[in-house]
Amino acid sequence: MHVDAILGVKGREVRTIGPDVTVEEAMQTLHRSRISSLVVSRDGREIQGIISDRGIMNLIAERGVGVMSEPVERVMTREVITCSLQDDLSAIMGTMTNRRIRHIPVVKDGQLCGLISIGDVVKYRIDEIQTEADAMREYISGGR
């Protein structure tokens, strides 16, 4: 199965934030939106970086609460791992696990077109396994 299948179910909306916004504003956006990461982008298409709630907490632990007044571009992750619509979900799960990341922006023709989380991947895989199990039960019972 491919990344496109997940986006077909969950949608392609991606919350972005400008690089000049403060870390505090980013955290407020995360909280209000009930999400855990934001893609940093000036135009909503080109990826400059990514910032997450966990990343912000680590920054506060390392540098203190003063980091909250800094612009996102000073603290964001600049080397963003991305994937394409046709990437295999097993490979994406491996990347997320090995790199210890929870979110991967999806790009098409170099432009942001979605975002998947480890939760999305696991949910999709569980649903897929459940569908396979139901089909097997149906097959074994002879369709009765």
Residue, then its C-alpha position, 0 to 999 in steps of 0.5 A: m500500500h502507498v502513502d496516497a491511500i492514507l491521504g485518500v482517507k484522512g485528507r490532504e490538509v496540512r497546517t503550516i506556519g510562517p518561519d517568522v512566527t514565534v515559538e510561543e505562537a506555534m505552540q498555541t497553534l498546535h494546542r488550538s488545532r489539537i495537532s503535534s507538528l506544523v510544517v514551516s512554510r512561507d507559502g504553504r507549498e515550499i517546505q522550509g522546516i518542521i516544528s513539533d510539540r516534542g521539539i519545543m519541549n526539548l528546546i525548553a528543557e535545554r534552553g529555558v522558556g526564553v526560547m518561546s519568544e524566538p522565531v520558529e526559523r531559529v529552532m525548526t528542523r531544517e532537514v525535513i524527511t519527506c515522502s511521495l504519494q507512491d512511497d510504500l507504507s512499510a518503508i515509511m514505517g521503517t523510516m519513522t521508526n529508525r529516524r525516531i520521527r512522528h511526522i513526514p510531509v508528503v510532496k508532489d512535484g516538489q510541493l507540499c501536498g499532505l502530511i502523514s503521522i505514525g498514528d496515521v500509518v499504524k491506524y491504516r495498517i490496523d484497518e487493513i489487517q482487520t479487513e484481511a481478517d474479516a475476509m478470511r473469516e468470510y472465506i472460511s465460513g463459506g460466505r454464510 
